[in-house]
Amino acid sequence: MKEFEKGRVSYIMTLLWIAVTWQISSIGMLGLIFEVSSLFSNVIGTLALPIVPILAVMLFHDKVNGVKFVALLLAVWGFLFYVYQHYLDDKKAKAHKSDDGLEVSNAEVEIC
C-alpha cells in the first residue's frame, strides 16, 4: 500500500470498487445463466475479455505496453476460436442429422 503512487485513499478506493464490480459481474453472469443459458453467459464472459483492456485505454488513458498488447491479442484470438469451434460443432451436428436417414420437410418426417 505504501508503494501505490496515488496514495492510501486511492489504493483503498481502487480495492473497494474492484470488489464491487466483481460482485456485480458475478451476479450478472448468474442472472444470465438462470434466465438465458450457461452457454450465453460464457460467450458474454469471453467477449468481455478483450473489451476491458480497450476500455481501460480509452477511459483511463492507460499505457499499452507489450504484455498488454499480447494479452489483448490472445484474448481476441481465443474468442475467435471459441466462435469457430461452435461453428464446426454445429456443422458436424447438422451433417450427423442428415446421415441418420431422417429428413425433415414441412413438419413431416420421412424415414428412408
Backbone atoms as SQL, in Angstrom:
CREATE TABLE atoms (id INTEGER PRIMARY KEY, chain TEXT, resi INTEGER, resn TEXT, atom TEXT, x REAL, y REAL, z REAL);
INSERT INTO atoms VALUES
  (1, 'A', 1, 'MET', 'N', 0.828, -1.183, 0.000),
  (2, 'A', 1, 'MET', 'CA', 0.000, 0.000, 0.000),
  (3, 'A', 1, 'MET', 'C', 0.875, 1.249, 0.000),
  (4, 'A', 2, 'LYS', 'N', 2.010, 1.191, 0.597),
  (5, 'A', 2, 'LYS', 'CA', 2.881, 2.367, 0.669),
  (6, 'A', 2, 'LYS', 'C', 3.484, 2.703, -0.691),
  (7, 'A', 3, 'GLU', 'N', 3.637, 1.692, -1.549),
  (8, 'A', 3, 'GLU', 'CA', 4.243, 1.912, -2.855),
  (9, 'A', 3, 'GLU', 'C', 3.246, 2.435, -3.889),
  (10, 'A', 4, 'PHE', 'N', 1.962, 2.482, -3.572),
  (11, 'A', 4, 'PHE', 'CA', 0.952, 2.953, -4.508),
  (12, 'A', 4, 'PHE', 'C', 1.144, 4.452, -4.726),
  (13, 'A', 5, 'GLU', 'N', 1.324, 4.858, -5.979),
  (14, 'A', 5, 'GLU', 'CA', 1.702, 6.232, -6.296),
  (15, 'A', 5, 'GLU', 'C', 0.639, 7.272, -5.945),
  (16, 'A', 6, 'LYS', 'N', -0.624, 6.917, -6.040),
  (17, 'A', 6, 'LYS', 'CA', -1.704, 7.892, -5.851),
  (18, 'A', 6, 'LYS', 'C', -2.077, 8.110, -4.392),
  (19, 'A', 7, 'GLY', 'N', -1.568, 7.309, -3.493),
  (20, 'A', 7, 'GLY', 'CA', -1.859, 7.496, -2.076),
  (21, 'A', 7, 'GLY', 'C', -2.702, 6.384, -1.487),
  (22, 'A', 8, 'ARG', 'N', -2.839, 6.438, -0.180),
  (23, 'A', 8, 'ARG', 'CA', -3.534, 5.394, 0.567),
  (24, 'A', 8, 'ARG', 'C', -5.029, 5.354, 0.254),
  (25, 'A', 9, 'VAL', 'N', -5.676, 6.522, 0.217),
  (26, 'A', 9, 'VAL', 'CA', -7.122, 6.569, -0.031),
  (27, 'A', 9, 'VAL', 'C', -7.440, 6.055, -1.439),
  (28, 'A', 10, 'SER', 'N', -6.640, 6.439, -2.399),
  (29, 'A', 10, 'SER', 'CA', -6.842, 5.971, -3.764),
  (30, 'A', 10, 'SER', 'C', -6.671, 4.459, -3.858),
  (31, 'A', 11, 'TYR', 'N', -5.716, 3.927, -3.135),
  (32, 'A', 11, 'TYR', 'CA', -5.487, 2.484, -3.111),
  (33, 'A', 11, 'TYR', 'C', -6.696, 1.756, -2.533),
  (34, 'A', 12, 'ILE', 'N', -7.214, 2.246, -1.423),
  (35, 'A', 12, 'ILE', 'CA', -8.370, 1.610, -0.777),
  (36, 'A', 12, 'ILE', 'C', -9.605, 1.726, -1.661),
  (37, 'A', 13, 'MET', 'N', -9.804, 2.878, -2.300),
  (38, 'A', 13, 'MET', 'CA', -10.948, 3.052, -3.197),
  (39, 'A', 13, 'MET', 'C', -10.832, 2.121, -4.407),
  (40, 'A', 14, 'THR', 'N', -9.627, 1.937, -4.917),
  (41, 'A', 14, 'THR', 'CA', -9.419, 1.018, -6.031),
  (42, 'A', 14, 'THR', 'C', -9.803, -0.402, -5.630),
  (43, 'A', 15, 'LEU', 'N', -9.343, -0.850, -4.478),
  (44, 'A', 15, 'LEU', 'CA', -9.689, -2.192, -4.000),
  (45, 'A', 15, 'LEU', 'C', -11.184, -2.338, -3.764),
  (46, 'A', 16, 'LEU', 'N', -11.803, -1.323, -3.186),
  (47, 'A', 16, 'LEU', 'CA', -13.234, -1.361, -2.902),
  (48, 'A', 16, 'LEU', 'C', -14.046, -1.476, -4.190),
  (49, 'A', 17, 'TRP', 'N', -13.734, -0.649, -5.175),
  (50, 'A', 17, 'TRP', 'CA', -14.511, -0.665, -6.411),
  (51, 'A', 17, 'TRP', 'C', -14.230, -1.895, -7.259),
  (52, 'A', 18, 'ILE', 'N', -13.044, -2.441, -7.146),
  (53, 'A', 18, 'ILE', 'CA', -12.786, -3.717, -7.821),
  (54, 'A', 18, 'ILE', 'C', -13.671, -4.806, -7.220),
  (55, 'A', 19, 'ALA', 'N', -13.772, -4.838, -5.905),
  (56, 'A', 19, 'ALA', 'CA', -14.624, -5.835, -5.241),
  (57, 'A', 19, 'ALA', 'C', -16.089, -5.651, -5.627),
  (58, 'A', 20, 'VAL', 'N', -16.550, -4.401, -5.671),
  (59, 'A', 20, 'VAL', 'CA', -17.947, -4.124, -6.020),
  (60, 'A', 20, 'VAL', 'C', -18.235, -4.544, -7.464),
  (61, 'A', 21, 'THR', 'N', -17.343, -4.193, -8.389),
  (62, 'A', 21, 'THR', 'CA', -17.596, -4.543, -9.790),
  (63, 'A', 21, 'THR', 'C', -17.527, -6.055, -10.020),
  (64, 'A', 22, 'TRP', 'N', -16.658, -6.755, -9.287),
  (65, 'A', 22, 'TRP', 'CA', -16.627, -8.215, -9.408),
  (66, 'A', 22, 'TRP', 'C', -17.928, -8.825, -8.906),
  (67, 'A', 23, 'GLN', 'N', -18.484, -8.276, -7.826),
  (68, 'A', 23, 'GLN', 'CA', -19.753, -8.786, -7.315),
  (69, 'A', 23, 'GLN', 'C', -20.877, -8.551, -8.318),
  (70, 'A', 24, 'ILE', 'N', -20.916, -7.356, -8.915),
  (71, 'A', 24, 'ILE', 'CA', -21.941, -7.044, -9.908),
  (72, 'A', 24, 'ILE', 'C', -21.792, -7.961, -11.123),
  (73, 'A', 25, 'SER', 'N', -20.571, -8.173, -11.560),
  (74, 'A', 25, 'SER', 'CA', -20.326, -9.056, -12.697),
  (75, 'A', 25, 'SER', 'C', -20.752, -10.488, -12.388),
  (76, 'A', 26, 'SER', 'N', -20.431, -10.968, -11.210),
  (77, 'A', 26, 'SER', 'CA', -20.803, -12.340, -10.833),
  (78, 'A', 26, 'SER', 'C', -22.316, -12.510, -10.770),
  (79, 'A', 27, 'ILE', 'N', -23.000, -11.541, -10.205),
  (80, 'A', 27, 'ILE', 'CA', -24.465, -11.615, -10.123),
  (81, 'A', 27, 'ILE', 'C', -25.072, -11.528, -11.522),
  (82, 'A', 28, 'GLY', 'N', -24.501, -10.679, -12.373),
  (83, 'A', 28, 'GLY', 'CA', -24.989, -10.578, -13.746),
  (84, 'A', 28, 'GLY', 'C', -24.804, -11.871, -14.511),
  (85, 'A', 29, 'MET', 'N', -23.655, -12.520, -14.349),
  (86, 'A', 29, 'MET', 'CA', -23.416, -13.793, -15.025),
  (87, 'A', 29, 'MET', 'C', -24.355, -14.878, -14.500),
  (88, 'A', 30, 'LEU', 'N', -24.609, -14.873, -13.212),
  (89, 'A', 30, 'LEU', 'CA', -25.547, -15.830, -12.643),
  (90, 'A', 30, 'LEU', 'C', -26.949, -15.595, -13.185),
  (91, 'A', 31, 'GLY', 'N', -27.322, -14.316, -13.330),
  (92, 'A', 31, 'GLY', 'CA', -28.618, -13.989, -13.920),
  (93, 'A', 31, 'GLY', 'C', -28.725, -14.471, -15.349),
  (94, 'A', 32, 'LEU', 'N', -27.635, -14.317, -16.118),
  (95, 'A', 32, 'LEU', 'CA', -27.652, -14.812, -17.486),
  (96, 'A', 32, 'LEU', 'C', -27.806, -16.332, -17.530),
  (97, 'A', 33, 'ILE', 'N', -27.160, -17.022, -16.601),
  (98, 'A', 33, 'ILE', 'CA', -27.272, -18.489, -16.555),
  (99, 'A', 33, 'ILE', 'C', -28.711, -18.898, -16.268),
  (100, 'A', 34, 'PHE', 'N', -29.347, -18.245, -15.297),
  (101, 'A', 34, 'PHE', 'CA', -30.705, -18.636, -14.930),
  (102, 'A', 34, 'PHE', 'C', -31.742, -18.193, -15.957),
  (103, 'A', 35, 'GLU', 'N', -31.558, -17.034, -16.575),
  (104, 'A', 35, 'GLU', 'CA', -32.567, -16.519, -17.491),
  (105, 'A', 35, 'GLU', 'C', -32.381, -16.983, -18.929),
  (106, 'A', 36, 'VAL', 'N', -31.132, -17.127, -19.396),
  (107, 'A', 36, 'VAL', 'CA', -30.905, -17.487, -20.797),
  (108, 'A', 36, 'VAL', 'C', -30.289, -18.885, -20.843),
  (109, 'A', 37, 'SER', 'N', -28.968, -18.965, -20.712),
  (110, 'A', 37, 'SER', 'CA', -28.299, -20.260, -20.680),
  (111, 'A', 37, 'SER', 'C', -26.862, -20.068, -20.227),
  (112, 'A', 38, 'SER', 'N', -26.250, -21.141, -19.826),
  (113, 'A', 38, 'SER', 'CA', -24.859, -21.058, -19.394),
  (114, 'A', 38, 'SER', 'C', -23.944, -20.804, -20.580),
  (115, 'A', 39, 'LEU', 'N', -24.330, -21.286, -21.759),
  (116, 'A', 39, 'LEU', 'CA', -23.538, -21.037, -22.961),
  (117, 'A', 39, 'LEU', 'C', -23.502, -19.539, -23.277),
  (118, 'A', 40, 'PHE', 'N', -24.653, -18.878, -23.211),
  (119, 'A', 40, 'PHE', 'CA', -24.704, -17.445, -23.485),
  (120, 'A', 40, 'PHE', 'C', -23.902, -16.665, -22.455),
  (121, 'A', 41, 'SER', 'N', -23.976, -17.082, -21.206),
  (122, 'A', 41, 'SER', 'CA', -23.185, -16.441, -20.160),
  (123, 'A', 41, 'SER', 'C', -21.701, -16.586, -20.431),
  (124, 'A', 42, 'ASN', 'N', -21.290, -17.755, -20.892),
  (125, 'A', 42, 'ASN', 'CA', -19.888, -17.998, -21.211),
  (126, 'A', 42, 'ASN', 'C', -19.446, -17.160, -22.411),
  (127, 'A', 43, 'VAL', 'N', -20.312, -17.014, -23.398),
  (128, 'A', 43, 'VAL', 'CA', -19.990, -16.188, -24.565),
  (129, 'A', 43, 'VAL', 'C', -19.801, -14.732, -24.143),
  (130, 'A', 44, 'ILE', 'N', -20.682, -14.223, -23.311),
  (131, 'A', 44, 'ILE', 'CA', -20.571, -12.835, -22.855),
  (132, 'A', 44, 'ILE', 'C', -19.299, -12.655, -22.033),
  (133, 'A', 45, 'GLY', 'N', -18.980, -13.613, -21.175),
  (134, 'A', 45, 'GLY', 'CA', -17.745, -13.525, -20.389),
  (135, 'A', 45, 'GLY', 'C', -16.507, -13.570, -21.256),
  (136, 'A', 46, 'THR', 'N', -16.534, -14.404, -22.281),
  (137, 'A', 46, 'THR', 'CA', -15.395, -14.499, -23.191),
  (138, 'A', 46, 'THR', 'C', -15.267, -13.237, -24.038),
  (139, 'A', 47, 'LEU', 'N', -16.393, -12.675, -24.434),
  (140, 'A', 47, 'LEU', 'CA', -16.379, -11.450, -25.222),
  (141, 'A', 47, 'LEU', 'C', -15.872, -10.263, -24.402),
  (142, 'A', 48, 'ALA', 'N', -16.102, -10.285, -23.101),
  (143, 'A', 48, 'ALA', 'CA', -15.679, -9.176, -22.247),
  (144, 'A', 48, 'ALA', 'C', -14.163, -9.127, -22.055),
  (145, 'A', 49, 'LEU', 'N', -13.476, -10.247, -22.252),
  (146, 'A', 49, 'LEU', 'CA', -12.025, -10.268, -22.044),
  (147, 'A', 49, 'LEU', 'C', -11.264, -9.234, -22.873),
  (148, 'A', 50, 'PRO', 'N', -11.467, -9.163, -24.189),
  (149, 'A', 50, 'PRO', 'CA', -10.721, -8.146, -24.937),
  (150, 'A', 50, 'PRO', 'C', -11.296, -6.732, -24.801),
  (151, 'A', 51, 'ILE', 'N', -12.540, -6.610, -24.375),
  (152, 'A', 51, 'ILE', 'CA', -13.157, -5.286, -24.285),
  (153, 'A', 51, 'ILE', 'C', -12.638, -4.496, -23.086),
  (154, 'A', 52, 'VAL', 'N', -12.374, -5.165, -21.987),
  (155, 'A', 52, 'VAL', 'CA', -11.938, -4.478, -20.768),
  (156, 'A', 52, 'VAL', 'C', -10.627, -3.709, -20.963),
  (157, 'A', 53, 'PRO', 'N', -9.567, -4.294, -21.533),
  (158, 'A', 53, 'PRO', 'CA', -8.351, -3.504, -21.742),
  (159, 'A', 53, 'PRO', 'C', -8.540, -2.343, -22.729),
  (160, 'A', 54, 'ILE', 'N', -9.380, -2.535, -23.733),
  (161, 'A', 54, 'ILE', 'CA', -9.640, -1.451, -24.676),
  (162, 'A', 54, 'ILE', 'C', -10.335, -0.295, -23.972),
  (163, 'A', 55, 'LEU', 'N', -11.309, -0.596, -23.137),
  (164, 'A', 55, 'LEU', 'CA', -11.981, 0.459, -22.379),
  (165, 'A', 55, 'LEU', 'C', -11.045, 1.135, -21.381),
  (166, 'A', 56, 'ALA', 'N', -10.135, 0.363, -20.795),
  (167, 'A', 56, 'ALA', 'CA', -9.168, 0.951, -19.856),
  (168, 'A', 56, 'ALA', 'C', -8.268, 1.948, -20.567),
  (169, 'A', 57, 'VAL', 'N', -7.873, 1.637, -21.777),
  (170, 'A', 57, 'VAL', 'CA', -7.038, 2.562, -22.550),
  (171, 'A', 57, 'VAL', 'C', -7.829, 3.809, -22.920),
  (172, 'A', 58, 'MET', 'N', -9.080, 3.615, -23.346),
  (173, 'A', 58, 'MET', 'CA', -9.889, 4.749, -23.790),
  (174, 'A', 58, 'MET', 'C', -10.338, 5.645, -22.629),
  (175, 'A', 59, 'LEU', 'N', -10.812, 5.038, -21.548),
  (176, 'A', 59, 'LEU', 'CA', -11.387, 5.824, -20.457),
  (177, 'A', 59, 'LEU', 'C', -10.347, 6.335, -19.459),
  (178, 'A', 60, 'PHE', 'N', -9.363, 5.505, -19.142),
  (179, 'A', 60, 'PHE', 'CA', -8.407, 5.871, -18.109),
  (180, 'A', 60, 'PHE', 'C', -7.047, 6.269, -18.665),
  (181, 'A', 61, 'HIS', 'N', -6.919, 6.331, -19.987),
  (182, 'A', 61, 'HIS', 'CA', -5.663, 6.697, -20.655),
  (183, 'A', 61, 'HIS', 'C', -4.505, 5.830, -20.162),
  (184, 'A', 62, 'ASP', 'N', -4.815, 4.556, -20.047),
  (185, 'A', 62, 'ASP', 'CA', -3.826, 3.580, -19.595),
  (186, 'A', 62, 'ASP', 'C', -2.780, 3.367, -20.684),
  (187, 'A', 63, 'LYS', 'N', -1.560, 3.176, -20.300),
  (188, 'A', 63, 'LYS', 'CA', -0.483, 2.930, -21.262),
  (189, 'A', 63, 'LYS', 'C', -0.557, 1.479, -21.756),
  (190, 'A', 64, 'VAL', 'N', -0.331, 1.300, -23.040),
  (191, 'A', 64, 'VAL', 'CA', -0.329, -0.038, -23.615),
  (192, 'A', 64, 'VAL', 'C', 1.121, -0.462, -23.819),
  (193, 'A', 65, 'ASN', 'N', 1.540, -1.472, -23.066),
  (194, 'A', 65, 'ASN', 'CA', 2.883, -1.998, -23.249),
  (195, 'A', 65, 'ASN', 'C', 2.792, -3.331, -23.985),
  (196, 'A', 66, 'GLY', 'N', 3.909, -3.961, -24.190),
  (197, 'A', 66, 'GLY', 'CA', 3.946, -5.202, -24.949),
  (198, 'A', 66, 'GLY', 'C', 3.147, -6.320, -24.323),
  (199, 'A', 67, 'VAL', 'N', 3.181, -6.424, -23.007),
  (200, 'A', 67, 'VAL', 'CA', 2.470, -7.503, -22.320),
  (201, 'A', 67, 'VAL', 'C', 0.959, -7.332, -22.489),
  (202, 'A', 68, 'LYS', 'N', 0.462, -6.103, -22.345),
  (203, 'A', 68, 'LYS', 'CA', -0.972, -5.866, -22.506),
  (204, 'A', 68, 'LYS', 'C', -1.416, -6.124, -23.940),
  (205, 'A', 69, 'PHE', 'N', -0.578, -5.742, -24.888),
  (206, 'A', 69, 'PHE', 'CA', -0.933, -5.955, -26.286),
  (207, 'A', 69, 'PHE', 'C', -0.990, -7.443, -26.620),
  (208, 'A', 70, 'VAL', 'N', -0.031, -8.210, -26.129),
  (209, 'A', 70, 'VAL', 'CA', -0.032, -9.657, -26.364),
  (210, 'A', 70, 'VAL', 'C', -1.236, -10.298, -25.675),
  (211, 'A', 71, 'ALA', 'N', -1.560, -9.855, -24.463),
  (212, 'A', 71, 'ALA', 'CA', -2.727, -10.388, -23.754),
  (213, 'A', 71, 'ALA', 'C', -4.014, -10.069, -24.512),
  (214, 'A', 72, 'LEU', 'N', -4.087, -8.869, -25.084),
  (215, 'A', 72, 'LEU', 'CA', -5.258, -8.495, -25.862),
  (216, 'A', 72, 'LEU', 'C', -5.378, -9.355, -27.121),
  (217, 'A', 73, 'LEU', 'N', -4.270, -9.565, -27.799),
  (218, 'A', 73, 'LEU', 'CA', -4.286, -10.418, -28.986),
  (219, 'A', 73, 'LEU', 'C', -4.698, -11.848, -28.644),
  (220, 'A', 74, 'LEU', 'N', -4.185, -12.376, -27.542),
  (221, 'A', 74, 'LEU', 'CA', -4.554, -13.733, -27.132),
  (222, 'A', 74, 'LEU', 'C', -6.030, -13.831, -26.762),
  (223, 'A', 75, 'ALA', 'N', -6.566, -12.786, -26.123),
  (224, 'A', 75, 'ALA', 'CA', -7.985, -12.795, -25.772),
  (225, 'A', 75, 'ALA', 'C', -8.859, -12.760, -27.020),
  (226, 'A', 76, 'VAL', 'N', -8.508, -11.919, -27.997),
  (227, 'A', 76, 'VAL', 'CA', -9.268, -11.864, -29.248),
  (228, 'A', 76, 'VAL', 'C', -9.144, -13.184, -29.993),
  (229, 'A', 77, 'TRP', 'N', -7.946, -13.722, -30.043),
  (230, 'A', 77, 'TRP', 'CA', -7.699, -14.994, -30.715),
  (231, 'A', 77, 'TRP', 'C', -8.519, -16.112, -30.068),
  (232, 'A', 78, 'GLY', 'N', -8.531, -16.146, -28.747),
  (233, 'A', 78, 'GLY', 'CA', -9.306, -17.153, -28.027),
  (234, 'A', 78, 'GLY', 'C', -10.788, -17.037, -28.307),
  (235, 'A', 79, 'PHE', 'N', -11.309, -15.800, -28.358),
  (236, 'A', 79, 'PHE', 'CA', -12.731, -15.616, -28.639),
  (237, 'A', 79, 'PHE', 'C', -13.068, -16.054, -30.055),
  (238, 'A', 80, 'LEU', 'N', -12.214, -15.706, -31.011),
  (239, 'A', 80, 'LEU', 'CA', -12.480, -16.094, -32.396),
  (240, 'A', 80, 'LEU', 'C', -12.461, -17.613, -32.566),
  (241, 'A', 81, 'PHE', 'N', -11.533, -18.293, -31.911),
  (242, 'A', 81, 'PHE', 'CA', -11.505, -19.750, -31.989),
  (243, 'A', 81, 'PHE', 'C', -12.676, -20.373, -31.237),
  (244, 'A', 82, 'TYR', 'N', -13.142, -19.723, -30.201),
  (245, 'A', 82, 'TYR', 'CA', -14.323, -20.176, -29.470),
  (246, 'A', 82, 'TYR', 'C', -15.543, -20.160, -30.404),
  (247, 'A', 83, 'VAL', 'N', -15.718, -19.059, -31.120),
  (248, 'A', 83, 'VAL', 'CA', -16.832, -18.948, -32.064),
  (249, 'A', 83, 'VAL', 'C', -16.664, -19.947, -33.204),
  (250, 'A', 84, 'TYR', 'N', -15.451, -20.090, -33.712),
  (251, 'A', 84, 'TYR', 'CA', -15.195, -21.021, -34.805),
  (252, 'A', 84, 'TYR', 'C', -15.466, -22.465, -34.386),
  (253, 'A', 85, 'GLN', 'N', -15.115, -22.830, -33.166),
  (254, 'A', 85, 'GLN', 'CA', -15.375, -24.183, -32.682),
  (255, 'A', 85, 'GLN', 'C', -16.870, -24.457, -32.603),
  (256, 'A', 86, 'HIS', 'N', -17.640, -23.472, -32.169),
  (257, 'A', 86, 'HIS', 'CA', -19.091, -23.657, -32.150),
  (258, 'A', 86, 'HIS', 'C', -19.657, -23.785, -33.557),
  (259, 'A', 87, 'TYR', 'N', -19.084, -23.062, -34.493),
  (260, 'A', 87, 'TYR', 'CA', -19.487, -23.204, -35.893),
  (261, 'A', 87, 'TYR', 'C', -19.206, -24.625, -36.390),
  (262, 'A', 88, 'LEU', 'N', -18.021, -25.146, -36.088),
  (263, 'A', 88, 'LEU', 'CA', -17.675, -26.504, -36.520),
  (264, 'A', 88, 'LEU', 'C', -18.575, -27.540, -35.856),
  (265, 'A', 89, 'ASP', 'N', -18.858, -27.366, -34.565),
  (266, 'A', 89, 'ASP', 'CA', -19.731, -28.306, -33.867),
  (267, 'A', 89, 'ASP', 'C', -21.135, -28.297, -34.456),
  (268, 'A', 90, 'ASP', 'N', -21.641, -27.109, -34.790),
  (269, 'A', 90, 'ASP', 'CA', -22.972, -27.006, -35.383),
  (270, 'A', 90, 'ASP', 'C', -22.998, -27.652, -36.765),
  (271, 'A', 91, 'LYS', 'N', -21.949, -27.434, -37.536),
  (272, 'A', 91, 'LYS', 'CA', -21.853, -28.034, -38.869),
  (273, 'A', 91, 'LYS', 'C', -21.794, -29.564, -38.768),
  (274, 'A', 92, 'LYS', 'N', -21.047, -30.053, -37.784),
  (275, 'A', 92, 'LYS', 'CA', -20.929, -31.502, -37.588),
  (276, 'A', 92, 'LYS', 'C', -22.267, -32.098, -37.136),
  (277, 'A', 93, 'ALA', 'N', -22.986, -31.372, -36.275),
  (278, 'A', 93, 'ALA', 'CA', -24.282, -31.856, -35.805),
  (279, 'A', 93, 'ALA', 'C', -25.291, -31.910, -36.948),
  (280, 'A', 94, 'LYS', 'N', -25.260, -30.912, -37.833),
  (281, 'A', 94, 'LYS', 'CA', -26.173, -30.922, -38.981),
  (282, 'A', 94, 'LYS', 'C', -25.827, -32.051, -39.936),
  (283, 'A', 95, 'ALA', 'N', -24.547, -32.305, -40.143),
  (284, 'A', 95, 'ALA', 'CA', -24.134, -33.408, -41.012),
  (285, 'A', 95, 'ALA', 'C', -24.519, -34.747, -40.398),
  (286, 'A', 96, 'HIS', 'N', -24.416, -34.852, -39.076),
  (287, 'A', 96, 'HIS', 'CA', -24.780, -36.087, -38.379),
  (288, 'A', 96, 'HIS', 'C', -26.281, -36.343, -38.494),
  (289, 'A', 97, 'LYS', 'N', -27.087, -35.281, -38.439),
  (290, 'A', 97, 'LYS', 'CA', -28.535, -35.435, -38.580),
  (291, 'A', 97, 'LYS', 'C', -28.891, -35.943, -39.969),
  (292, 'A', 98, 'SER', 'N', -28.229, -35.415, -40.972),
  (293, 'A', 98, 'SER', 'CA', -28.550, -35.838, -42.340),
  (294, 'A', 98, 'SER', 'C', -28.045, -37.255, -42.614),
  (295, 'A', 99, 'ASP', 'N', -27.046, -37.726, -41.896),
  (296, 'A', 99, 'ASP', 'CA', -26.530, -39.082, -42.082),
  (297, 'A', 99, 'ASP', 'C', -27.431, -40.137, -41.441),
  (298, 'A', 100, 'ASP', 'N', -28.311, -39.720, -40.535),
  (299, 'A', 100, 'ASP', 'CA', -29.182, -40.669, -39.855),
  (300, 'A', 100, 'ASP', 'C', -30.283, -41.203, -40.759),
  (301, 'A', 101, 'GLY', 'N', -30.466, -40.617, -41.918),
  (302, 'A', 101, 'GLY', 'CA', -31.519, -41.071, -42.815),
  (303, 'A', 101, 'GLY', 'C', -32.843, -40.395, -42.554),
  (304, 'A', 102, 'LEU', 'N', -32.879, -39.450, -41.669),
  (305, 'A', 102, 'LEU', 'CA', -34.099, -38.710, -41.387),
  (306, 'A', 102, 'LEU', 'C', -34.066, -37.405, -42.161),
  (307, 'A', 103, 'GLU', 'N', -35.175, -37.100, -42.761),
  (308, 'A', 103, 'GLU', 'CA', -35.259, -35.849, -43.490),
  (309, 'A', 103, 'GLU', 'C', -36.483, -35.106, -42.983),
  (310, 'A', 104, 'VAL', 'N', -36.300, -33.889, -42.585),
  (311, 'A', 104, 'VAL', 'CA', -37.396, -33.094, -42.059),
  (312, 'A', 104, 'VAL', 'C', -37.779, -32.085, -43.124),
  (313, 'A', 105, 'SER', 'N', -39.048, -32.133, -43.524),
  (314, 'A', 105, 'SER', 'CA', -39.518, -31.213, -44.556),
  (315, 'A', 105, 'SER', 'C', -40.978, -30.887, -44.292),
  (316, 'A', 106, 'ASN', 'N', -41.298, -29.636, -44.128),
  (317, 'A', 106, 'ASN', 'CA', -42.663, -29.166, -43.923),
  (318, 'A', 106, 'ASN', 'C', -43.356, -29.922, -42.784),
  (319, 'A', 107, 'ALA', 'N', -42.697, -30.057, -41.694),
  (320, 'A', 107, 'ALA', 'CA', -43.233, -30.694, -40.491),
  (321, 'A', 107, 'ALA', 'C', -43.553, -32.165, -40.699),
  (322, 'A', 108, 'GLU', 'N', -42.961, -32.785, -41.691),
  (323, 'A', 108, 'GLU', 'CA', -43.147, -34.214, -41.919),
  (324, 'A', 108, 'GLU', 'C', -41.804, -34.911, -41.722),
  (325, 'A', 109, 'VAL', 'N', -41.859, -36.089, -41.187),
  (326, 'A', 109, 'VAL', 'CA', -40.650, -36.878, -41.002),
  (327, 'A', 109, 'VAL', 'C', -40.718, -38.074, -41.939),
  (328, 'A', 110, 'GLU', 'N', -39.747, -38.190, -42.811),
  (329, 'A', 110, 'GLU', 'CA', -39.699, -39.312, -43.728),
  (330, 'A', 110, 'GLU', 'C', -38.501, -40.185, -43.370),
  (331, 'A', 111, 'ILE', 'N', -38.716, -41.452, -43.195),
  (332, 'A', 111, 'ILE', 'CA', -37.631, -42.366, -42.893),
  (333, 'A', 111, 'ILE', 'C', -37.289, -43.122, -44.167),
  (334, 'A', 112, 'CYS', 'N', -36.051, -42.976, -44.587),
  (335, 'A', 112, 'CYS', 'CA', -35.630, -43.591, -45.851),
  (336, 'A', 112, 'CYS', 'C', -35.154, -45.005, -45.639);
